[in-house]
Amino acid sequence: MRLLMSSLDQDEGEMKIFANWILDVGNGNIISVVGDESEVEIPDDLLITTTDDPLSHLVDFAYPNLLQNMSDYRYFQSRAILAPTLKSVEKVNDFVLTIFPGMEKEYLNSDTTCQADENEDVKQEWFTQEFLNDIKCSGLLNHKLTLKPGVAVMLLRNIDQTSGLCNGTRLIVNKLGSNVIGATVVTGRNIRDKVYIPRMNLIPSDSGLPFKFQRRQFPLTVCFAMTINMSQE
């Protein structure tokens, strides 16, 4: 299981127990049905029950002494908070971003409908810029990307596979330019390499919409938290 493959210094026995529990949940072995609902009993050691601020407690648990370790690339290699929805992921990432020192830099994308859309029944003038900007789905770049130096990000597209810049590669932001973002690779074959990430024109392959559109944005997302599906890519 990838959970075990990705661990570095953690107790392998505890990781194996947790991995087996996750598999049992997925296989339906520990689910009880109550009426029309299915319930899963969560082990006590996985619950946050002793704080009035569970989000802060969760971040402290997953990223202990975050500010003291933010310059150590190894610190981010084996840590991530997984959530089932993009809304939950954004809530966690936005919270962690407020902890980091320094000024935020905001990058807005540019959205346009594709001229060669095969669906002739869909008219481009139907869609306002605001509507296109609000489109969100897993793996799609957000309209607004907010970053600070030192923040952990994940690459969302393949840029240069020979250099290790692949979809899912994690990096630490070093420089926030207007046209490129400087970062250090922290996972994969090229750990500690300094790279520059440009804006890219991206067309979602399956956005669930009856038309195609192009989004120009940096192919990065803050990755202190990520969706469960994204962690498996």
C-alpha positions as CSV (number, residue, x, y, z in Angstrom):
1,M,0.0,0.0,0.0
2,R,1.3,3.5,-0.9
3,L,0.8,4.7,2.7
4,L,3.6,2.4,3.8
5,M,5.8,3.1,0.8
6,S,5.7,6.8,1.5
7,S,6.6,6.6,5.2
8,L,10.1,7.7,6.2
9,D,10.8,7.5,9.9
10,Q,7.4,6.6,11.3
11,D,6.8,3.5,13.3
12,E,6.1,0.9,10.6
13,G,3.9,-1.1,12.9
14,E,1.5,1.7,13.6
15,M,1.4,2.6,10.0
16,K,0.5,-1.0,9.1
17,I,-2.3,-1.0,11.6
18,F,-3.7,2.2,10.2
19,A,-3.3,1.0,6.6
20,N,-5.2,-2.2,7.4
21,W,-8.0,-0.1,9.1
22,I,-8.3,2.1,6.0
23,L,-8.6,-1.1,3.8
24,D,-11.3,-2.5,6.1
25,V,-13.3,0.7,5.8
26,G,-12.9,0.6,2.0
27,N,-13.9,-3.1,1.8
28,G,-17.0,-2.5,4.1
29,N,-15.7,-4.9,6.8
30,I,-16.3,-2.5,9.7
31,I,-19.4,-0.6,8.5
32,S,-22.6,-0.9,10.5
33,V,-25.9,0.0,8.9
34,V,-28.4,2.1,11.0
35,G,-31.6,2.6,9.1
36,D,-30.7,4.1,5.8
37,E,-27.3,5.2,6.8
38,S,-23.9,3.5,7.1
39,E,-21.7,4.2,10.1
40,V,-18.0,3.7,10.7
41,E,-16.7,3.7,14.2
42,I,-13.5,5.8,14.4
43,P,-10.8,4.6,16.8
44,D,-10.4,6.9,19.8
45,D,-6.7,7.6,18.9
46,L,-7.8,9.1,15.6
47,L,-10.3,11.6,17.1
48,I,-9.7,15.2,18.2
49,T,-11.8,15.5,21.3
50,T,-9.8,17.7,23.7
51,T,-9.8,21.1,22.1
52,D,-12.2,24.0,21.2
53,D,-10.2,24.6,18.0
54,P,-10.0,21.2,16.2
55,L,-8.5,22.7,13.0
56,S,-5.6,24.3,14.8
57,H,-5.1,21.0,16.8
58,L,-5.1,19.0,13.6
59,V,-2.5,21.2,11.9
60,D,-0.3,21.1,15.0
61,F,-0.6,17.3,15.0
62,A,0.3,16.9,11.4
63,Y,2.9,19.7,11.3
64,P,4.4,20.0,14.8
65,N,6.7,23.0,15.1
66,L,5.9,24.1,11.6
67,L,7.6,27.5,11.6
68,Q,10.8,26.1,13.1
69,N,11.0,23.5,10.4
70,M,9.7,25.4,7.4
71,S,13.2,25.7,5.9
72,D,13.9,21.9,6.2
73,Y,12.7,20.2,3.0
74,R,12.7,16.8,4.6
75,Y,10.0,18.0,7.0
76,F,7.4,18.2,4.3
77,Q,8.2,14.9,2.5
78,S,6.1,12.6,4.7
79,R,3.3,15.0,5.9
80,A,-0.1,15.8,4.5
81,I,-3.6,16.2,5.8
82,L,-6.1,14.3,3.6
83,A,-9.7,15.4,3.2
84,P,-12.6,14.1,1.1
85,T,-13.7,17.4,-0.4
86,L,-12.1,20.4,-2.1
87,K,-13.9,22.7,0.3
88,S,-12.3,21.1,3.3
89,V,-8.9,21.1,1.7
90,E,-9.1,24.8,0.9
91,K,-10.2,25.5,4.5
92,V,-7.1,23.8,5.9
93,N,-4.7,25.3,3.4
94,D,-6.1,28.8,3.9
95,F,-5.6,28.4,7.7
96,V,-2.0,27.1,7.4
97,L,-1.2,30.0,5.0
98,T,-2.1,32.5,7.8
99,I,0.4,30.9,10.1
100,F,3.4,31.6,7.7
101,P,5.2,34.9,8.1
102,G,5.6,37.3,5.1
103,M,3.4,39.0,2.6
104,E,0.9,37.1,0.5
105,K,1.1,37.4,-3.2
106,E,-2.1,36.7,-5.2
107,Y,-2.2,35.3,-8.7
108,L,-5.4,35.5,-10.7
109,N,-6.0,33.3,-13.8
110,S,-7.4,34.1,-17.2
111,D,-10.3,32.0,-18.5
112,T,-11.6,31.8,-22.1
113,T,-13.9,29.4,-23.9
114,C,-12.3,27.3,-26.6
115,Q,-13.1,28.6,-30.1
116,A,-13.0,25.1,-31.5
117,D,-15.6,23.6,-29.1
118,E,-17.3,20.8,-31.0
119,N,-20.7,21.4,-29.2
120,E,-22.4,23.8,-31.6
121,D,-25.4,24.1,-29.3
122,V,-23.4,25.9,-26.7
123,K,-22.8,29.6,-27.4
124,Q,-19.7,31.2,-26.0
125,E,-21.5,34.4,-25.1
126,W,-23.6,32.6,-22.6
127,F,-20.8,32.3,-20.1
128,T,-19.6,35.4,-18.2
129,Q,-16.0,35.7,-16.9
130,E,-17.3,35.4,-13.4
131,F,-19.0,32.1,-14.2
132,L,-15.8,30.7,-15.7
133,N,-13.7,31.9,-12.8
134,D,-15.9,30.1,-10.3
135,I,-15.5,26.7,-11.9
136,K,-13.7,24.3,-9.5
137,C,-13.0,20.6,-9.7
138,S,-10.3,18.2,-8.6
139,G,-7.0,18.7,-10.5
140,L,-8.2,22.0,-12.0
141,L,-6.3,25.2,-11.1
142,N,-8.2,27.7,-9.0
143,H,-9.0,31.1,-10.3
144,K,-7.1,32.6,-7.4
145,L,-3.7,31.3,-6.2
146,T,-2.4,32.8,-2.9
147,L,1.2,32.1,-1.9
148,K,3.9,33.1,0.6
149,P,7.6,32.3,0.6
150,G,8.3,28.9,2.3
151,V,4.8,27.5,1.5
152,A,4.5,23.9,0.3
153,V,2.9,23.5,-3.1
154,M,2.1,20.6,-5.5
155,L,2.6,20.6,-9.2
156,L,-0.6,19.8,-11.0
157,R,0.7,19.1,-14.5
158,N,3.6,17.4,-16.2
159,I,6.2,20.0,-17.2
160,D,9.5,18.2,-17.6
161,Q,9.4,14.5,-16.6
162,T,13.2,14.1,-17.2
163,S,13.8,16.8,-14.6
164,G,11.3,15.3,-12.2
165,L,8.7,18.0,-12.7
166,C,5.7,15.7,-12.9
167,N,2.1,15.9,-11.7
168,G,2.1,15.4,-8.0
169,T,5.7,16.7,-7.3
170,R,5.9,18.7,-4.1
171,L,7.9,21.9,-3.9
172,I,8.7,24.7,-1.5
173,V,8.2,28.2,-2.8
174,N,11.3,30.4,-2.8
175,K,10.5,33.4,-5.0
176,L,7.2,34.9,-6.1
177,G,7.7,36.7,-9.4
178,S,5.2,38.1,-11.8
179,N,5.7,35.6,-14.6
180,V,7.5,32.7,-12.8
181,I,7.5,31.2,-9.4
182,G,10.9,29.9,-8.0
183,A,10.8,26.7,-5.9
184,T,12.8,23.8,-4.5
185,V,11.8,20.2,-5.3
186,V,11.2,18.2,-2.1
187,T,9.9,14.9,-3.6
188,G,10.9,12.6,-6.4
189,R,14.3,12.0,-8.0
190,N,15.5,15.6,-8.1
191,I,15.2,16.6,-4.4
192,R,16.7,20.0,-3.7
193,D,16.8,21.1,-7.3
194,K,15.9,24.8,-7.9
195,V,13.3,25.2,-10.5
196,Y,11.1,27.9,-12.0
197,I,7.4,27.3,-12.8
198,P,5.7,29.4,-15.5
199,R,2.1,30.1,-16.2
200,M,0.5,27.5,-18.5
201,N,-2.5,27.4,-20.7
202,L,-4.6,24.4,-19.6
203,I,-7.8,22.8,-20.9
204,P,-9.6,20.6,-18.4
205,S,-10.1,17.1,-19.9
206,D,-13.3,16.5,-17.9
207,S,-14.8,19.4,-16.0
208,G,-18.3,18.0,-16.1
209,L,-19.4,20.9,-18.3
210,P,-20.9,20.8,-21.8
211,F,-18.1,23.0,-23.3
212,K,-14.4,23.3,-23.2
213,F,-12.5,26.3,-21.8
214,Q,-8.9,27.3,-21.3
215,R,-7.5,28.5,-18.0
216,R,-4.1,30.3,-17.9
217,Q,-2.6,30.0,-14.4
218,F,0.4,28.7,-12.5
219,P,0.0,24.8,-12.3
220,L,0.4,24.8,-8.6
221,T,-1.7,24.4,-5.5
222,V,-1.0,24.8,-1.8
223,C,-0.6,21.2,-0.5
224,F,-0.6,21.2,3.3
225,A,-3.9,19.4,2.8
226,M,-5.0,17.6,-0.3
227,T,-8.0,15.5,-1.5
228,I,-7.8,11.8,-0.9
229,N,-7.9,11.2,-4.7
230,M,-5.1,13.6,-5.4
231,S,-2.9,11.9,-2.8
232,Q,-3.2,8.6,-4.8
233,E,-2.1,10.1,-8.1
